[in-house]
Amino acid sequence: MADEQNTETVTDLADLKDIAGDAPQSDAAVVAASTAPLREQELDKQGRAYATGRRKDATARVWIKPGTGKVTVNGRDQEVYFARPTLRLIINQPFSITEREGQYDVVATVKGGGLSGQAGAVKHGISQALTKYEPALRSTVKAAGFLTRDSRVVERKKYGRAKARRSFQFSKR
């Protein structure tokens, strides 16, 4: 009885193989559809793409538009606001990975957190806005991990402890 079921399934599989012979034509259609951008370009009335970026306690509102590559943070140039070169490097990572250095002007307003968190928030915002301006770049930026919000935040202090986990010094006597 079990042998009869196996023979039926084998013939069913043979029929499926004949049907699958027509599949390469439909695969070409799937490949063509996957190369097309899945999302639409999202621009405001001034032709800018807007996005919000977050990191630690910092929140950045970011607008990008085609330009000469000028980055303005809270009304100041990026060299003035982010004096450390590593922070400026963090901000420019989305442009370097997509090979778009010097093609977009960035205007960002940042609140909360410290300079490191603010730089991460601006990077997150630029990445989001870049994918809204050029949806074809989304896969490149996503593969680099720039669209994911870094959810790590400072752990809160607990009562009876010196810090979040650090205990007070133990004294035997």
Summary of the structure (lengths in Angstrom):
residues: 173
radius of gyration: 25.9
end to end distance: 81.8
largest distance: 84.9
contacts: 454
relative contact order: 0.16
helix: 45%
strand: 17%
